[in-house]
């Protein structure tokens, strides 16, 4: 199954923001649309705790969650990194860090092997489990966990993947922000490495709010500092609703 076929089967079609809000309005209410707009605005500026945000985006508009509706605005990006992440791996055992509603983990499970997803939000994990059950995927496991202390032994997985989950928006503030960023990013990437088997693969996808080349260089240095061998580093450019978005992709071997 290709990433395109899988996403189509999930009803994960490309939508712009107006289409997202329209679907919420039509399947829920105008009040729900206003709540979602306000929720997203607060999230983007870091004024809402992660747990609260993810609990609220687990509501459904018809057959699709608010979480997936918002994510569908970058359908092209999702299809691209799903195909690019595996690149030759066959039936791998994969850990998805910050798995959300299990969209990516269930795709990996469709290809065989084992897909494990962790997330601090039990609400999104319930949605992920329902997705796996609906697709009759018994080679998936979704468990509570966080990116700072992965609850697995060393050498457990063929691949670890972290998609826009290494940090929360505006997680680091104040005069020590850079220090906290350096410590947290190094520690979290080292955790990705710890649970990998020898020659395992770590994949990181992250958005760039500033200079994408600079962001790529920062991530690259963190991986090199954890003794990874970087095999792929790219910047994905997305033109959406008259705005340009940049995403960092790094694949590295242990």
N, C-alpha and C positions, 0 to 999 in steps of 0.2 A: 504494500500500500504506500502510495506517495503521500507527502505532506499535503499536497493539494487535495487529493481524494479524501483524506482523513478530515481536513478542515471543512470541506464541503459537506461531508456526512454529518458533521456536528452543527451544521447551520451557521458556521462561523464565516460569514461573508463580509466583505469590506463595507464599512459604513462610515459616513462622516458624522460629525457631532450632531447636526440637525436630525439625521436619521436615527441616531441613538436616542435622543430625547423624544423624538416623535414616537418611537416604539414604546418607550416607558409611558408616555402620556396615553397612548391608545390602549395599552394592556393594563395599565394601573390607574393613574389619575394625574391631573395637572399638579396636584400637591406633591405627588411622588416625583414628578419631573423637577419641580422646584427644589425638593429635598436633595435630589441627586446633583443638581447644579451646585448647590451650596456645599454639599459634601466634597465634591471634587475640588472646589475652590479652596476649601480649608485644608484638604490633603496636599495640594500643590504648594502651599506656603508653610506646611508643617505644623498646622494648628489643630491637629486631631491625632490621637493615639492610633497606632497601627491596629490594635485589636478592635477598636470602635469602628474604624474605617472598613475593615474587612468584614465585620459583622453586618454592616449596613449594605454593602454591595453584594451580599449573598441573596438579596431579594430577587425575584424573578419577574421578567416582563414577557409573558407568554412562555415559550419553551427555553429561553436563554436568560442567564443571570445578568444582573447589572454589571458584574465583574467582567464577564466575557463580552458584553456589549461595548464597554469602554475599551477593552483590548482590541476589539475588531476594527477600531479606527486605524490600526497598524497591521492589517491582515498581511500585506506584502512582506513586512518584516518578519512576522511569525513564520510564514511559510519558508522564507529564506533561511532563518537560523535553524529550523527543524531539520531541513535537508543537510545543511552545512555541518551541524554538530556531530552527526554520526560518521559520515565520511569514511566508509570502509569497515566500521564496526559491525559485527554480526551477532545478534542475540546477546547483547551486552547486559550486564547488571548495572543499573543506572540509579544514581541518587539525584533527585531534583530538589534543590535547596530553595525553599520559599515557593512551593509548588502551586499555591493558590487553588484554583478549582480543578486542577489535574489535567488541564488541556494538553500540555506537553507530555506529562508522564504517561497518559493513556496512549498517546501516539507511539511512544517508545515501546510500550507494552504490546501494542498491536504487531510489532515487528519481532516478537519473541523475547526471550531473556526475562529479566526481572526489572520492574520499575518501582522504586520506592520514593515517595514524596514526603517531605516534612514541611511543616508550617506552624507558626505559633498560634494561628487562629483555628480553633476547633470548628467554627462555622464554615469556613471554606473547605476544610477537610471533609465535612459531611457532604458538601456538594461534589467534591472529587470522588468520594466513595460511590455516590449515586451514579456518577458518570461511568465509573468502572463497572458497576453492576449492570447498568443499562447496556453496555457493550460486551458484557459477559467476559470481562478480563479478570481472570483469577490470579494472574501473575503481577498484581499490583498490591502495594501496601501503603497506606497513608497514616502517618503517625504525628502526634504533636512533637515539635522540636524547634530549635532556633539555630541560627547560623553561627553563633558564638561557640557552642559546644555540641557538636554533632554526636548523637547518641549511638555511635557505632564503633566497632573495633577497627584497629588499623588494618589496612589492606582488604576492605570489604567489597569495593566496587571497581568495575572497569571504567566507569565514567562518573564524574560529578559535574552537574550543571547548575549554574546560578543565573537566573534571568531577571534582571532589574531588581534583584533582591539583596545585593551586597550591602546596601544602605537604605535607610528610609529618607524621604525628602526632609531636608534641613535638619538631619540628625545631629550634626555637630555645629555648635554655635559658640560665640564668645571668643575671647583671646586665645583659648587653647584649642580651637577648632581644628587647626592643622595638625597639632600633636595627636589629638584624639583620632582624627582621620587616619593618620599614618599607623597608629597602633592597631586600630580596629581592622583596617583593610589587610594589614600584614597577618594578623591573627586569624582572620576568617579565611584567607587564602591558604594559610598553613593548615587549617582544619580540613579544607577541601583536599589537600595533599595527603594528610594523615590517613584518611579513610580510603584512599586509592590503593589498588594493587600496584605492584611494580609494572612500569610501562603503561599505567593507566592514564586516562585523559581527563583534564579539567577544562571546562568550557565556561566562559564568562561573557554575558551580554549586559551592557549597561548603557544608559542614555547619557548624553553629553549636553550640559546646559551652556558650556562655554566653547573654548577652542577644542575641537575633537582630536586634533593631533596631539595637543598637550595632554588631554585625558588619556589617550591611548598610551602615551609614553609613561604616564604615572602608573597605570595598570600593569604595563609591561615590566616596569621596575619592581613592582611588588611580586610578580610571578618569578622573576629572576632571583629575587631575594629569598624565595622559598625553594630555590634550586630546581625549578621547572625548566624544561626546554620548550621554548615557544615555537610552535609549528605553523600557526596561522594568526595573523593580526590584520584586521580590516575595519574600515569605517563604512557603515551602511547609511546612505542618505535617503531620506524620505520627504517627498514634497506632499504635504497634506494641508488642505484648506488654506492655501496661500502662505503656508509657513514651512520652513525647512527644519527637519529634525535630524539629529545625528546619533548614531548608535555604535558603540564599540563592541567588536567581537574578537575574543582571544581564545585560542585553543592551544593547550600546552600539555606536554607529556612529562610524567614523573620519571 
